Amino acid sequence: MIRNHKVSVMPESKAFPSMISISSAKQVFKKKGAKRVSKGAAIELKKILEQKGEEIARNAIKNASHSGRVVIKTEDVNEE
């Protein structure tokens, strides 16, 4: 017997609520010479990095799919 199941899909931004930690975002600033970094600044950078990372991942998946592959390769990430 086949059952019709409803699948709840969360928006992409909610599926992985925190891919980059606040402390990792602070490290980016500090690596570039910042002496001190506010939590707010780190949170904003974290959001930007996560959004950009998701955009790059989506494009890489499309590139691999277009090439008939399921494995994401370096060239898929580097293509725009």
PyMOL commands that set and color helices and strands:
alter all, ss='L'
color gray80, all
select helices_A, chain A and resi 12-15+22-31+39-66+74-78
alter helices_A, ss='H'
color red, helices_A
deselect
rebuild
show_as cartoon
